[in-house]
Amino acid sequence: MNQEVIGKFIADCRKKKKFTQSELAEKLGITDRAISSWENGKNMPDLSLFKPLCEILDITINELLSGERLSKENYQEKLEENIVNTIDYSTKKISKYSGAISLIIIIFGLFISISAIMIFPSESSWGSIYSLFGIIIFMFGMVRIISVSKWYKKFLFLAIIFVGAFGTLLFTDYINVKNNKEAPMFRLTTTTTGDVIYYDTLFYDIYRCNFDTENEYWIIEKNGKPSIENLIDYCK
């Protein structure tokens, strides 16, 4: 399907009918810019416009797709060729739009995850919830563009993506805790005893001693199982 040839044919037929681009566009309910893009070979008419366009220009759809007037002798041959070309063109166009939608979904998922970290205070559990929600959306977008046919390979690929994305969030959260002395967003439990707040995360523990005082300090160490009763003594 040669867009330039088809575009030139549309222009020739329009001129024979003595229509301007604006007049043809008005009859089809579109802009004259769309007509110009067809005739310049930059775009093709939408499938829904094939029939009304051919009726206005007094040509057949087969002739439109061939980019020329057809004789009875080669009409059938061109018809079969154009059917194949139209299917191929439609498939590529659907694939193109599908890829664009997938990219939008991926970007939207990342946007939600990043925004959740920036907007919600670390003490709020909503930040971690929306971040995970963003990762799920991100993975849904990735599923749409993964071309692997075997289901187990696709599952493995998605598992790697999830671990990588979630690991990045956990690492970012850890850096924020260490440098800015803020509560971890991704925590399992929070325990307050006396003047000590204990945050339990997947990989490390945090002891916020003398919280909300001038003598407040933080202790960050590898994950363990401290006795809740001894939290006060732990900070001394």
C-alpha positions in Angstrom: 0.0 0.0 0.0 1.8 3.1 -1.3 0.5 6.2 0.6 2.2 8.6 -1.9 0.5 6.9 -4.9 -2.8 6.8 -3.1 -2.5 10.5 -2.1 -1.7 11.6 -5.6 -4.7 9.6 -6.9 -7.0 11.2 -4.3 -5.8 14.7 -5.4 -6.3 13.9 -9.1 -9.8 12.6 -8.5 -10.7 15.6 -6.4 -9.5 18.0 -9.0 -11.5 16.1 -11.7 -14.5 16.6 -9.6 -13.5 20.3 -9.3 -13.5 20.2 -5.5 -11.2 22.2 -3.3 -9.6 20.5 -0.3 -11.9 22.5 1.9 -15.0 21.5 0.0 -14.0 17.8 0.1 -13.2 18.1 3.8 -16.6 19.7 4.5 -18.4 16.8 2.7 -16.5 14.3 4.8 -16.9 16.2 8.0 -13.1 16.6 8.6 -10.5 19.3 8.3 -8.8 20.4 5.1 -5.5 19.7 6.8 -6.4 16.0 6.9 -7.1 16.1 3.1 -3.7 17.7 2.6 -1.9 15.1 4.6 -3.5 12.3 2.5 -2.6 14.0 -0.8 1.0 14.5 0.4 1.3 10.9 1.3 1.8 11.5 5.0 -1.3 9.8 6.2 -4.1 7.5 5.0 -7.8 8.1 5.4 -9.4 6.2 8.3 -11.1 3.0 7.3 -14.5 4.6 8.3 -13.9 7.2 5.6 -13.1 4.8 2.7 -16.7 4.4 1.6 -17.9 8.0 1.7 -14.7 9.2 0.1 -15.0 6.8 -2.7 -18.7 7.7 -3.3 -17.8 11.4 -3.4 -14.9 10.8 -5.8 -16.9 8.2 -7.9 -14.3 5.5 -7.5 -14.2 2.1 -5.9 -12.4 1.2 -2.7 -10.3 -1.2 -4.7 -9.2 1.7 -7.0 -8.6 3.9 -4.0 -6.2 1.3 -2.4 -4.6 0.7 -5.8 -4.0 4.4 -6.4 -5.3 4.1 -10.0 -8.3 3.4 -12.2 -8.6 -0.3 -12.7 -9.7 -2.3 -15.8 -11.9 -5.3 -15.6 -8.9 -7.5 -16.4 -6.8 -6.7 -13.3 -9.6 -5.7 -10.9 -9.8 -9.1 -9.2 -6.0 -9.4 -8.9 -5.7 -6.0 -7.3 -8.6 -6.7 -5.0 -6.9 -9.7 -3.5 -3.7 -7.8 -3.1 -5.4 -4.8 -1.5 -7.2 -7.0 1.0 -3.9 -8.4 2.2 -2.4 -4.9 2.3 -5.3 -3.5 4.2 -5.2 -6.2 6.9 -1.4 -5.6 7.2 -1.9 -1.9 7.5 -4.7 -2.2 10.1 -2.6 -4.6 12.2 0.4 -2.3 12.2 -1.8 0.7 13.1 -3.5 -1.2 16.0 0.0 -2.3 17.2 1.2 1.3 17.0 -1.6 2.6 19.1 -1.4 -0.3 21.5 2.3 0.5 22.1 1.5 4.1 22.7 -1.2 3.2 25.3 1.2 0.8 27.0 3.8 3.5 27.3 1.2 5.9 28.8 0.3 3.3 31.3 3.9 2.7 32.3 4.6 6.4 32.7 1.4 6.9 34.7 2.4 4.0 37.1 5.8 5.6 37.6 4.2 9.0 38.2 1.9 7.6 40.9 4.8 5.8 42.7 7.0 8.9 42.6 4.2 11.3 43.5 3.2 9.1 46.5 6.7 9.3 48.0 6.9 13.1 47.5 3.3 14.0 48.6 2.5 11.8 51.5 4.3 12.3 54.8 6.5 9.3 55.8 4.4 8.6 58.9 1.4 8.0 56.7 0.8 4.5 55.4 -0.9 5.9 52.2 2.4 6.6 50.7 3.4 3.0 50.6 0.0 1.9 49.4 -0.1 4.3 46.5 3.5 3.5 45.6 2.7 -0.2 45.4 -0.4 0.6 43.4 1.8 2.6 41.0 4.1 -0.4 40.6 1.1 -2.6 39.7 0.0 -0.2 37.0 3.6 0.0 35.8 3.7 -3.8 35.5 0.4 -3.9 33.7 1.8 -1.6 31.1 4.9 -3.8 30.8 2.7 -6.9 30.3 1.2 -5.2 27.2 4.5 -4.7 25.5 6.3 -7.9 26.5 6.6 -10.0 23.3 7.7 -13.2 25.0 5.3 -16.0 24.1 6.1 -18.5 26.8 4.1 -17.8 30.0 6.8 -18.8 32.4 9.3 -16.5 30.7 6.8 -13.6 30.9 6.2 -14.4 34.5 10.0 -14.5 35.2 10.4 -11.2 33.4 7.6 -9.5 35.4 9.0 -10.9 38.6 12.4 -9.4 37.9 10.7 -6.0 37.0 8.7 -6.1 40.3 11.7 -6.9 42.4 13.7 -4.2 40.7 11.0 -1.6 41.0 10.1 -2.5 44.6 13.8 -2.7 45.6 14.3 0.8 44.2 11.5 2.1 46.4 12.9 0.4 49.5 16.4 1.7 48.8 15.1 5.2 48.3 13.1 4.9 51.5 16.2 3.8 53.4 18.3 6.7 52.1 15.5 9.1 53.1 15.5 7.5 56.6 19.2 7.7 57.0 19.9 11.2 55.6 16.7 13.0 56.6 15.8 11.1 59.8 12.2 10.5 58.7 10.0 7.5 59.5 10.3 4.6 56.9 7.4 4.6 54.5 7.6 0.9 54.0 7.5 -0.5 57.5 5.8 -3.6 59.0 5.0 -2.2 62.4 5.4 0.9 64.5 5.7 0.6 68.3 5.8 3.4 70.8 7.0 2.8 74.3 7.8 5.8 76.6 10.0 8.1 74.7 11.0 5.5 72.1 9.5 4.8 68.7 10.5 1.5 67.1 10.0 1.0 63.4 10.3 -2.6 62.0 11.0 -2.9 58.3 11.8 -5.9 56.1 15.6 -5.4 56.3 16.5 -3.1 59.1 15.2 -1.8 62.5 15.0 1.8 63.6 15.0 3.1 67.1 13.9 6.8 67.5 15.1 7.6 71.0 13.8 10.6 73.0 11.5 11.5 70.1 10.3 15.0 69.7 12.9 16.4 72.2 16.1 18.2 71.8 18.0 15.0 72.7 16.3 12.9 70.0 18.6 10.5 68.1 18.2 7.6 65.8 19.6 4.1 65.8 19.5 2.1 62.5 20.7 -1.5 62.5 20.2 -4.8 60.8 16.8 -6.5 61.2 16.4 -8.3 64.5 13.7 -9.2 67.1 14.1 -6.8 70.0 12.1 -7.2 73.1 9.3 -4.6 73.2 9.7 -4.4 77.0 13.3 -3.5 76.7 13.0 -0.7 74.1 13.5 2.0 76.6 16.6 0.4 78.0 17.8 -0.2 74.4 18.1 3.5 73.8 20.1 4.2 77.0 
